[in-house]
């Protein structure tokens, strides 16, 4: 089978799912694909570009936002999208790190996060604050995922440790998200 960009990216995603970011090296990827490392660079220019593509693949299943969400529904759509992004990333080791790197490198390349920014604007956040508010939401999503994964690692290393269950983790995320959304509503009201 001929090596393609899609095959390189899907194999990288599978390595990330199985072993985490520490084992997602270009050499390991080449070994998995049974090619020389140089062959990968015909399809992705760098590891950074590969991670941007992996982030896009991780979030590819997140439902998109319909084109014209009315302002009155923007905050609900924003919360729904943020929750879907978190749900897509939580089961994948180091997914928050990968998406965080992709977001830092090429913000527009992460479709779900670009749509999140669009919803922030539609919710009435002033244009000069949209990026900062989007960053806050992204930090909440990625931080929640990273914390959840770190708690799982800590629990795995401590046989007697009792950690939070999935429902507690989801509730913690939802409470934080609600605080952010309420803050946006309050800020919108106070600036009117």
Secondary structure, DSSP 8 states (H G I E B T S, - for coil): ----HHHHHHHHHHHHHHH-GGG--HHHHHHHHTS-HHHHTTT-SSHHHHHHHHHHHHTTTS----S---HHHHHHHHHHHHHHHHHHHHTSTTHHHHHHHHHHH-GGG-HHHHHHHHHHHHTT--GGGHHHHHHHHHHHHHHHHHHHHHHHHHHHH-TT-----HHHHHHHHHHHHHHHHHHHHHHHHHH-
